[in-house]
């Protein structure tokens, strides 16, 4: 069986189907499947029979890291203005354009797409689990652009406006990344520091890797909290195990600092905390929108790390999900993170549990 490009070239779809299954994608209609080994020029020459077919192709390619295949498929959906799929296509395009590690980076496009999603869905029901999580993520992304500014479009940094976006995403959509960014801003303000630390602890208990890493760093250095190197090492260990590829470098920087600065006794004590907390903390959310497939293998590899004494660090610990397993799990999950449980869950937390 084959698909025919406008150029007239026929490509075997059976091999593409097998390749997709190996990469963890769900079964597809191989009469309409666009193979991932096509060039970008060939991909743009494909004619889709419907917006749904294009969307499925685009998301599949995105999940496997083949941006050059995903972009024309998702742009096709946007151009068709399909009311059921356009917002989702815009979201994934924004994800691609906001990725600074590829040749497709275009932060101006990403910002405008995120802003459009936020503007057009400002009054969406937070309980609409099919769309609300995407809107919350878009609001958070807009906030980060506004906070830092974007010189490509003369967008000046505006912390107050960014905080407004973050609060809306955090409270209306229970968006964990928004809560995390808010907590960091609050910790930097002496008047709000206690509140920020409380929320950071809550997020750490909910297995947010970024929150676990930042709080581990504070515990290790004894900054704003009582120093506890064993808890710090346990937290950063869990953060490293659960970190997305986009966050891995900075989280592993903290892990290296904490691990190398801990004695053998502290390391042994931390293992007890890890074993206990894995039974107490919330299960990590599966961020299925993150590209983890063979098209982005370079992003998955961590740099070799060692302490100053030559001791090497091992990041392949038990409990860590492999890229393929994560991809397979994502096909059984929704097209976003685990669904929010409502704004009421955004409350000050208890302290971290002891062993």
N, C-alpha and C positions, 0 to 999 in steps of 0.2 A: 504494500500500500504506500501511497506517497501523497505529498502535497505539492501543489504547483505554484511557484512564484510567478509574479508578473513578468519577470525576465524570461520565463519559460524553463528555468532549471528545476528538475525534479530532485527531491531529497528523500531518502529512505526514512520513513517514520518509525519503522519497527525498531531500529537501533536507537532512535531518540526516545522512544517509549521505554526501552530497557534502561537507558541512561537516567531517565527521570525517576524510575522506580528505585534504582541504585542510590540516587541522591536523597531518597526519602519523600519524594512528592507523591501525592495520591494518584490513582489511575486516571488517565485522561483519554479523551476520544482521539485516537491516533490518526484519524482522517483530518483532524483540524489542528493537531499539535505542531507548534513551531519548534524545531530542534534547537537546543542550546548551543550547538557547535557552529551555528550560522554566524556570518560576519554581521557587523552593525548595518552595513549597506544592504545586505540581503534581508535583514530583519525589517528595515523600513520599507521594503518592497513587498511585504506580505499583505494580502488583503484578508481582513477578518469578516466573517459572515454576520457577526453581531457584536454589540458592545460586551455582552456576557462572555463570549469566546475570547475577545481581546483582554478583558479583565482577568479571566482565569490564567491566561498565558502570561500577562504582565506580573501578576502576583507570584506565580510559580517561578518565573525568572528572577524576580526580586529576592525571594526567599533563598534562592540558590546563589545569589550574588552576581547574576549576569545582567548588569545594569543596561548594557547596550541592547539587550533583547527586551528588557522590561519597559524602557522609556517609550519606544514607538507604540507599544501595545497600550500602555496607560494613557498616552496622549491621544490615541484613537478614541478611547472611552470619553475623555474630557471633551473632545471635539464633537462627539455624538450628543453631548449634553444629556446623557441618560440620568434621570433624576434619582434612580435607585443606586447607581454606581459611581456617579461623577465625584462625589465627595471623597469616597474611598480611593479612587484613582489619583485624585489631587494629593491626598495624604501620602500615598506611597511615592509619588513623584517628588514631593517635598522632602521625604526621607532621603531619596537618592541625591537630590541637589544639595542637601545639607551635609552630606558625607564629604569631609575634607580630604579623604585619602584617595580619591579617584580623579580621573580626568573629566568626570561629569559634574564636578562641584560648581554650583552656581547659587551662592547664598541669597542673592537678590531674588531669584525665582523662588527659592525655598520660602523665604520670608513672605512673599506675596501670596503664595499658595496657602501657607499656614494662616495668614491674616484673613484670606477669603473664607476659609473654613470657619474660623472663629466668628467673623462678621455674619455669615449667612446662617449660623446655627446658634446665635447668642441666646435664643429663647427655647432651645431644645430641652425636652424633659430629661432630667438627669437619670431617670429610671429607664430610659430607652437604651437598653444594653447593647443594641446593635450599632448605635451611632455615638452615644454619649462618650464612651472611652476615647474615641478618635478625636472628638472635640476637645476633651480635656488635655490630650497630648498636644494638640495643635496650639491651644492657649498657652501651655507651658513653653513650647518652642518659640512662640511670638514673644513671650516675656523675656526669654533669654536673649533674643536678638535686641529687644528694646533696652534691656539692662546694659548690654555691652556696646550698642550702637552698630551701625552697618554703613561704612563709608561709601560703599558702592552706590547706595541710593540716598546718601546724605542723611541717614537716620542717626540722630544724636542720642547718646546714652541718656536714659531717663529712668532712674531707679524707682521713683514713686509710681510711675505708670506701670513699670514691670511688676512691682509688688501687687498692684491692683489685679493684673492678669493672673499672677500666681495665686492670690487669695481666691479668686473666682474659680480657678481650676481645682485648687485644693479643697475648698469647702463644697462647691456645687457638684464636682465630679469625683471627689475623693482621689484625686490624681497624685500618686505617691511621689513622682518626680517633682511636682510643684511643691508639695509639702517639704521635700528635701531641700529644694532651693530656698524656700522661705526660712527654714530652720537655720541655714547657713547665714542668711542675711541677718536674722535675729541674733545669732550668736555674736556677730560682729558689732552689735549695738548693745552697750552695757545695760541700758534700760530694759532691753528685751531678751537678754542673754539667758535668763532662767527658763523662759518660755521656749526659746530655741533649743536648749539642751533637752528639755522634756520631750519635745517633738522628735528630736534626733534619736533619743532612746526608744521612743515608740516605733519609729521606722526601723530601727535596728532589730527590735523584737519581731517586726513583720517581715524580716529578712530582705530589706532593701539593701543591696550591696554597697551603694554609695554611702548611705547613712552608717552602715556597719564600719566602713573604712574610715570615715571622718571621725566617728566616735572612738574607734580604736586608736587613732592617732592622738586624740585628746587624752585618753586614758594613759597611753604610753608616756606622754610628755608631762602628765599631770597638769594640763592647762585647763582651767575653769572647773575641773573635777579632781577628785582624789586619785592620785596615781595608782594604777593597778596593771602591772605589765602582763600578768597571766591572763586577765580578762581582755586586755588589748590584743594579745597574740591570738586568743581564741576568736575574737570578733573579726580580726583581719583575715584569719584563716577561712572563716565562713564567707566573708566578702569575696575573697579570691576564688573560692570554689564556685560562687554563684554569679560572678561578674560577667557582663556582656563583653563581647570583643572590643566594643568602642570605649569601654571604661577600663580595660584590663591593664594598660600600661601604668596609669596613675595609681590604681589600687595595688598593683604589684610593687610599685615604688615604696608604698607604705609598708607592705608586707615585708619587703627586704629590710627596711630600716628597723622594724619591730623585731623580726626574727633574729637578725644578726645582733641586735642589742639585748637579747634575752639569754639568760643563763640556762643551763640544762635543767635545773630545777623548775624554773619558770615555764620552760617548754613542756615539761612533763605535767605540771599543774594545769596548763592551758588545755591539754588533751581531755582532761576531765570536764572542763567547762564545755568544750565542743560537743562531747558525747551527751551531756545533759541538755544543752541548749537546742540541739537538733530535735529533741523530743518536746521541747517547750515552745520554741519559736514557730511562727507561721511558716508554712511551706513556701519556698520561693515561687514567685510568679514566673510563668513561662512567657518571655517576651517574644512571641512568634513573628513579630514584624522585623526582627533583626536578621539581616542577611548572614547566613551561617554555612552556606553550601560551598561546593568546590570552586565556584567562580570567585570566591574571596578567600582562598586558602591562606594567602599571605597575612590576612588580618588575624587568623586564628593562632598563629605561632607566636609564642612569647619569647622575648630575647633571653638568652642564657644569663642567669644571675648567680652571683656568688658573694659571700661575705669577704671582708678584708683579709681574713685568715685563710681564704681559699675554699671554705666550705660552700658547697653548691646548694642551691635551693630547688626543691622539687614541687612543681605546681600540678602534678597529676595525682592528687590525693583521692582517696576513696570518697564516694558521695558526689563526685563531680560528674556532671552530665556531659557525655561526648557530643561533638557537633552533630553527628549523624542521629544519635538518639534524640537530641533536641529537635532536629528537623522532623523526625518521625512523630514525635509527640505533638509538634505544632500542627500537623495535618489533622489531628483528632481534636484540637482545641479550637476556640474561636479565632477570628482574624485579628484579635488584639490580645493584650494582657488579660489575666483573669479578671472577671467583671468586678467593678467596684461594688462595695457593700453599702454605700450611702454615706452622706456627709457626717452622720452621727458618729462614725468611727474615728473621726479626726479629733481625738481628745487627748489631754495630757496623759502620758503613760506612767506606769509604775517603774521603779528602778529595775535594772537588769537583775534577773534571778541569780541567786548563788547556786553553787553546785548542790 
